[in-house]
């Protein structure tokens, strides 16, 4: 556990009391979680089979309209440079790939099962879907150049590793400490520090306990649990935990892919003896796709606005004033 710097004794005592109460609340929230929906169980069984039947995957996903909607949102987001709008599930699967789609589907279903929000972080549930999909995309782009099998094993943990934030947000709100927590986030710019300061646990530990409650695979639980405690990680999971740690930094839900976080992540890549050049090339590719796609979206929006006002006798140049 990190050594947390506390300014004075009274604040420290108050924080210890707060932590004790919040730890109990975390346990209560995890134990109160509903069972996983049947669609997640079916998807997990599907993921573990060697035979890839796309039609069967479509049948499973279509049972959950929200799952379908999230997959289409991800496929049409700025992180992918698809030339035309993706309107069907089958086309999304074809373009994203089966493994990638399954990760998004399971992740979005689990997020919906949490029945909570991320107001304590001042972000939305859609921000969670975006940054989790970004994490999966980084695995898909970066790790595939290192080890294809490792990439497939990390797609789902990368998407799921921040699920514990829903528990943290719920507890923070119930204890009426949202404003205080947000102030700390704004001052420190360090989400992991703030989470451990208030909860006494890292987000990864909380996420791992959520998945332990649901009896998910240890191949998902262990890398997530040790992503912020690499030194204690069993050797067999250490490389996965290191990669998830780097991705956690990059996909900061309040500031994803910022220059500051890329620099922090790069230092970790070097520390973990991972290939720096492959990492930088992958991040450059992802950032360029997001940039180009964002520009195209803005152009389309501007064209729509121009057409709207032109039909009503306004000059488009006036919109630039």
URFEN-V62858 format. One record per pair of residues at least 24 apart in sequence whose ideal C-beta (glycine too) atoms are under 10 Angstrom apart, sorted by the first residue. I is the first residue (numbers start at 1). J is the second residue. If there is no record, write none. Layout:
# URFEN-V62858
i->I j->J
i->I j->J
This chain:
# URFEN-V62858
i->1 j->196
i->1 j->200
i->1 j->201
i->1 j->202
i->1 j->205
i->1 j->228
i->1 j->229
i->1 j->232
i->2 j->192
i->2 j->193
i->2 j->196
i->2 j->197
i->2 j->202
i->2 j->228
i->2 j->229
i->4 j->193
i->4 j->194
i->4 j->196
i->4 j->197
i->4 j->198
i->4 j->200
i->5 j->193
i->5 j->197
i->6 j->197
i->15 j->197
i->15 j->198
i->15 j->200
i->16 j->200
i->18 j->175
i->18 j->177
i->18 j->180
i->18 j->197
i->18 j->198
i->18 j->199
i->18 j->200
i->19 j->196
i->19 j->197
i->19 j->198
i->19 j->199
i->19 j->200
i->19 j->201
i->20 j->200
i->21 j->171
i->21 j->175
i->22 j->168
i->22 j->171
i->22 j->172
i->22 j->174
i->22 j->175
i->22 j->177
i->22 j->198
i->22 j->199
i->22 j->200
i->22 j->201
i->23 j->171
i->23 j->199
i->23 j->200
i->23 j->201
i->24 j->171
i->25 j->167
i->25 j->170
i->25 j->171
i->25 j->172
i->25 j->174
i->25 j->175
i->25 j->199
i->26 j->164
i->26 j->167
i->26 j->168
i->26 j->170
i->26 j->171
i->26 j->199
i->26 j->200
i->26 j->201
i->26 j->205
i->26 j->206
i->26 j->209
i->26 j->210
i->27 j->167
i->27 j->209
i->27 j->213
i->28 j->167
i->28 j->171
i->28 j->174
i->29 j->114
i->29 j->116
i->29 j->166
i->29 j->167
i->29 j->168
i->29 j->170
i->29 j->171
i->29 j->174
i->29 j->206
i->29 j->210
i->30 j->164
i->30 j->167
i->30 j->206
i->30 j->209
i->30 j->210
i->30 j->211
i->30 j->212
i->30 j->213
i->30 j->214
i->31 j->209
i->31 j->213
i->32 j->115
i->32 j->170
i->32 j->213
i->33 j->110
i->33 j->113
i->33 j->114
i->33 j->115
i->33 j->166
i->33 j->167
i->33 j->210
i->33 j->213
i->33 j->214
i->34 j->113
i->34 j->114
i->34 j->115
i->34 j->214
i->35 j->113
i->35 j->213
i->35 j->214
i->36 j->106
i->36 j->109
i->36 j->110
i->36 j->113
i->36 j->211
i->36 j->213
i->36 j->214
i->36 j->215
i->36 j->216
i->37 j->63
i->37 j->64
i->37 j->67
i->37 j->109
i->37 j->110
i->37 j->112
i->37 j->113
i->38 j->63
i->38 j->64
i->38 j->109
i->39 j->63
i->39 j->64
i->39 j->67
i->39 j->105
i->39 j->106
i->39 j->109
i->40 j->64
i->40 j->67
i->40 j->105
i->40 j->106
i->40 j->107
i->40 j->108
i->40 j->109
i->40 j->110
i->40 j->112
i->40 j->113
i->40 j->214
i->40 j->216
i->41 j->106
i->41 j->214
i->42 j->105
i->43 j->67
i->43 j->101
i->43 j->102
i->43 j->103
i->43 j->105
i->43 j->106
i->43 j->109
i->43 j->156
i->44 j->102
i->44 j->106
i->44 j->156
i->44 j->216
i->44 j->217
i->44 j->220
i->46 j->98
i->46 j->102
i->46 j->105
i->46 j->106
i->47 j->98
i->47 j->99
i->47 j->102
i->47 j->103
i->47 j->105
i->47 j->106
i->47 j->152
i->47 j->155
i->47 j->156
i->47 j->217
i->48 j->217
i->52 j->98
i->52 j->99
i->52 j->102
i->53 j->98
i->54 j->89
i->54 j->90
i->54 j->93
i->54 j->94
i->54 j->98
i->54 j->101
i->55 j->90
i->57 j->89
i->57 j->90
i->57 j->93
i->57 j->98
i->57 j->101
i->57 j->102
i->57 j->105
i->58 j->88
i->58 j->89
i->58 j->90
i->58 j->92
i->58 j->93
i->58 j->101
i->60 j->102
i->60 j->105
i->61 j->89
i->61 j->92
i->61 j->93
i->61 j->101
i->61 j->102
i->61 j->104
i->61 j->105
i->61 j->108
i->61 j->109
i->62 j->89
i->64 j->105
i->64 j->108
i->64 j->109
i->64 j->112
i->66 j->108
i->66 j->109
i->66 j->111
i->66 j->112
i->67 j->101
i->67 j->104
i->67 j->105
i->67 j->106
i->67 j->107
i->67 j->108
i->67 j->109
i->67 j->112
i->68 j->92
i->68 j->105
i->68 j->108
i->69 j->108
i->70 j->104
i->70 j->105
i->70 j->107
i->70 j->108
i->70 j->109
i->70 j->111
i->70 j->112
i->70 j->125
i->70 j->126
i->70 j->129
i->70 j->132
i->70 j->133
i->71 j->96
i->71 j->100
i->71 j->101
i->71 j->102
i->71 j->104
i->71 j->105
i->71 j->108
i->71 j->129
i->71 j->133
i->73 j->104
i->73 j->108
i->73 j->126
i->73 j->129
i->73 j->130
i->73 j->133
i->74 j->100
i->74 j->101
i->74 j->104
i->74 j->105
i->74 j->107
i->74 j->108
i->74 j->129
i->74 j->130
i->74 j->132
i->74 j->133
i->74 j->134
i->74 j->136
i->74 j->137
i->75 j->100
i->75 j->101
i->75 j->104
i->75 j->133
i->76 j->293
i->76 j->297
i->77 j->126
i->77 j->129
i->77 j->130
i->77 j->133
i->77 j->134
i->77 j->137
i->77 j->290
i->77 j->293
i->77 j->294
i->77 j->297
i->78 j->130
i->78 j->134
i->78 j->289
i->78 j->290
i->78 j->291
i->78 j->292
i->78 j->293
i->78 j->294
i->78 j->295
i->78 j->296
i->78 j->297
i->78 j->298
i->79 j->130
i->79 j->133
i->79 j->134
i->79 j->136
i->79 j->137
i->79 j->138
i->79 j->141
i->79 j->256
i->79 j->257
i->79 j->286
i->79 j->287
i->79 j->289
i->79 j->290
i->79 j->293
i->79 j->294
i->80 j->133
i->80 j->137
i->80 j->286
i->80 j->289
i->80 j->290
i->80 j->293
i->81 j->288
i->81 j->289
i->81 j->290
i->81 j->291
i->81 j->292
i->81 j->293
i->81 j->296
i->82 j->289
i->82 j->293
i->83 j->293
i->83 j->296
i->85 j->300
i->96 j->133
i->96 j->136
i->96 j->137
i->96 j->140
i->97 j->140
i->97 j->152
i->97 j->155
i->99 j->136
i->99 j->139
i->99 j->140
i->99 j->151
i->99 j->152
i->99 j->153
i->99 j->155
i->99 j->156
i->100 j->133
i->100 j->136
i->100 j->137
i->100 j->139
i->100 j->140
i->100 j->151
i->100 j->152
i->100 j->155
i->100 j->156
i->100 j->159
i->101 j->136
i->101 j->155
i->102 j->155
i->102 j->156
i->102 j->159
i->103 j->132
i->103 j->133
i->103 j->135
i->103 j->136
i->103 j->139
i->103 j->140
i->103 j->152
i->103 j->154
i->103 j->155
i->103 j->156
i->103 j->157
i->103 j->158
i->103 j->159
i->103 j->160
i->104 j->129
i->104 j->132
i->104 j->133
i->104 j->136
i->104 j->155
i->104 j->156
i->104 j->159
i->105 j->159
i->106 j->155
i->106 j->156
i->106 j->159
i->106 j->160
i->106 j->216
i->106 j->220
i->107 j->132
i->107 j->133
i->107 j->135
i->107 j->136
i->107 j->155
i->107 j->156
i->107 j->158
i->107 j->159
i->107 j->160
i->107 j->161
i->107 j->162
i->107 j->163
i->108 j->132
i->108 j->133
i->108 j->159
i->110 j->159
i->110 j->160
i->110 j->163
i->110 j->166
i->110 j->210
i->110 j->211
i->110 j->214
i->110 j->216
i->111 j->159
i->111 j->160
i->111 j->162
i->111 j->163
i->111 j->165
i->111 j->166
i->113 j->163
i->113 j->166
i->113 j->210
i->113 j->214
i->114 j->163
i->114 j->164
i->114 j->165
i->114 j->166
i->114 j->167
i->114 j->169
i->114 j->170
i->114 j->210
i->115 j->166
i->115 j->170
i->116 j->165
i->116 j->166
i->116 j->167
i->116 j->168
i->116 j->169
i->116 j->170
i->116 j->171
i->116 j->173
i->117 j->166
i->117 j->169
i->117 j->170
i->117 j->173
i->118 j->162
i->118 j->165
i->118 j->166
i->118 j->168
i->118 j->169
i->118 j->170
i->118 j->173
i->118 j->253
i->118 j->254
i->119 j->169
i->119 j->170
i->119 j->172
i->119 j->173
i->119 j->178
i->119 j->182
i->120 j->165
i->120 j->166
i->120 j->168
i->120 j->169
i->120 j->170
i->120 j->171
i->120 j->172
i->120 j->173
i->120 j->175
i->120 j->177
i->120 j->178
i->120 j->179
i->120 j->180
i->120 j->181
i->120 j->182
i->120 j->185
i->120 j->194
i->120 j->195
i->120 j->198
i->121 j->162
i->121 j->165
i->121 j->166
i->121 j->168
i->121 j->169
i->121 j->172
i->121 j->178
i->121 j->181
i->121 j->182
i->121 j->185
i->121 j->191
i->121 j->194
i->121 j->195
i->121 j->253
i->121 j->254
i->122 j->178
i->122 j->181
i->122 j->182
i->122 j->185
i->122 j->186
i->122 j->253
i->122 j->254
i->123 j->165
i->123 j->169
i->123 j->253
i->123 j->254
i->124 j->253
i->125 j->166
i->127 j->253
i->127 j->254
i->127 j->256
i->128 j->162
i->128 j->163
i->128 j->165
i->128 j->166
i->128 j->253
i->129 j->159
i->130 j->251
i->130 j->253
i->130 j->256
i->131 j->159
i->131 j->162
i->131 j->247
i->131 j->250
i->131 j->251
i->131 j->252
i->131 j->253
i->131 j->254
i->131 j->255
i->131 j->256
i->131 j->257
i->132 j->158
i->132 j->159
i->132 j->160
i->132 j->161
i->132 j->162
i->132 j->163
i->132 j->251
i->132 j->253
i->133 j->158
i->133 j->159
i->133 j->251
i->134 j->158
i->134 j->159
i->134 j->247
i->134 j->250
i->134 j->251
i->134 j->253
i->134 j->256
i->134 j->257
i->134 j->286
i->134 j->290
i->135 j->159
i->135 j->160
i->135 j->161
i->135 j->162
i->135 j->244
i->135 j->247
i->135 j->248
i->135 j->250
i->135 j->251
i->135 j->256
i->136 j->160
i->136 j->247
i->136 j->251
i->137 j->251
i->137 j->282
i->137 j->285
i->137 j->286
i->137 j->289
i->137 j->290
i->138 j->243
i->138 j->246
i->138 j->247
i->138 j->250
i->138 j->251
i->138 j->257
i->138 j->265
i->138 j->279
i->138 j->282
i->138 j->283
i->138 j->286
i->139 j->243
i->139 j->244
i->139 j->247
i->139 j->282
i->140 j->282
i->140 j->286
i->141 j->278
i->141 j->281
i->141 j->282
i->141 j->283
i->141 j->285
i->141 j->286
i->141 j->289
i->142 j->243
i->142 j->246
i->142 j->247
i->142 j->250
i->142 j->269
i->142 j->274
i->142 j->275
i->142 j->278
i->142 j->279
i->142 j->280
i->142 j->281
i->142 j->282
i->142 j->283
i->142 j->285
i->142 j->286
i->143 j->240
i->143 j->243
i->143 j->247
i->143 j->274
i->143 j->278
i->143 j->279
i->143 j->282
i->144 j->282
i->145 j->275
i->145 j->277
i->145 j->278
i->145 j->279
i->145 j->281
i->145 j->282
i->146 j->239
i->146 j->243
i->146 j->274
i->146 j->275
i->146 j->278
i->146 j->279
i->146 j->282
i->147 j->239
i->150 j->239
i->150 j->240
i->150 j->243
i->151 j->243
i->153 j->219
i->153 j->220
i->153 j->223
i->153 j->240
i->154 j->219
i->154 j->220
i->154 j->223
i->154 j->239
i->154 j->240
i->154 j->243
i->154 j->244
i->154 j->247
i->156 j->216
i->156 j->217
i->156 j->219
i->156 j->220
i->156 j->224
i->157 j->207
i->157 j->211
i->157 j->216
i->157 j->217
i->157 j->219
i->157 j->220
i->157 j->221
i->157 j->222
i->157 j->223
i->157 j->224
i->157 j->227
i->157 j->240
i->157 j->241
i->157 j->243
i->157 j->244
i->157 j->247
i->158 j->223
i->158 j->224
i->158 j->227
i->158 j->240
i->158 j->243
i->158 j->244
i->158 j->247
i->158 j->248
i->158 j->251
i->159 j->247
i->159 j->251
i->160 j->207
i->160 j->210
i->160 j->211
i->160 j->216
i->160 j->220
i->160 j->221
i->160 j->224
i->160 j->244
i->161 j->203
i->161 j->204
i->161 j->207
i->161 j->208
i->161 j->211
i->161 j->220
i->161 j->223
i->161 j->224
i->161 j->225
i->161 j->227
i->161 j->228
i->161 j->244
i->161 j->245
i->161 j->247
i->161 j->248
i->161 j->251
i->162 j->191
i->162 j->203
i->162 j->204
i->162 j->207
i->162 j->224
i->162 j->247
i->162 j->248
i->162 j->251
i->162 j->252
i->162 j->253
i->163 j->203
i->163 j->204
i->163 j->206
i->163 j->207
i->163 j->208
i->163 j->210
i->163 j->211
i->163 j->224
i->164 j->195
i->164 j->199
i->164 j->201
i->164 j->202
i->164 j->203
i->164 j->204
i->164 j->205
i->164 j->206
i->164 j->207
i->164 j->208
i->164 j->209
i->164 j->210
i->164 j->211
i->164 j->224
i->165 j->191
i->165 j->195
i->165 j->203
i->165 j->206
i->165 j->207
i->165 j->253
i->166 j->206
i->166 j->207
i->166 j->210
i->167 j->199
i->167 j->201
i->167 j->203
i->167 j->206
i->167 j->207
i->167 j->209
i->167 j->210
i->168 j->194
i->168 j->195
i->168 j->198
i->168 j->199
i->168 j->201
i->168 j->203
i->168 j->206
i->168 j->207
i->171 j->198
i->171 j->199
i->171 j->206
i->172 j->198
i->172 j->199
i->182 j->254
i->185 j->254
i->186 j->254
i->189 j->252
i->189 j->254
i->189 j->255
i->189 j->258
i->189 j->260
i->189 j->261
i->190 j->252
i->190 j->264
i->191 j->248
i->191 j->249
i->191 j->252
i->191 j->253
i->191 j->254
i->191 j->255
i->192 j->227
i->192 j->228
i->192 j->245
i->192 j->248
i->192 j->249
i->192 j->252
i->195 j->228
i->196 j->228
i->201 j->228
i->202 j->226
i->202 j->227
i->202 j->228
i->202 j->229
i->202 j->248
i->203 j->227
i->203 j->228
i->203 j->248
i->204 j->228
i->204 j->229
i->204 j->241
i->204 j->244
i->204 j->245
i->204 j->248
i->205 j->229
i->224 j->248
i->230 j->268
i->230 j->271
i->230 j->272
i->238 j->272
i->239 j->272
i->239 j->273
i->239 j->274
i->241 j->272
i->242 j->268
i->242 j->269
i->242 j->271
i->242 j->272
i->242 j->273
i->242 j->274
i->243 j->268
i->243 j->269
i->243 j->272
i->243 j->274
i->243 j->279
i->245 j->269
i->245 j->271
i->245 j->272
i->246 j->271
i->246 j->272
i->246 j->274
i->246 j->279
i->250 j->279
i->250 j->283
i->250 j->286
i->256 j->290
i->257 j->283
i->257 j->286
i->257 j->287
i->257 j->290
i->262 j->287
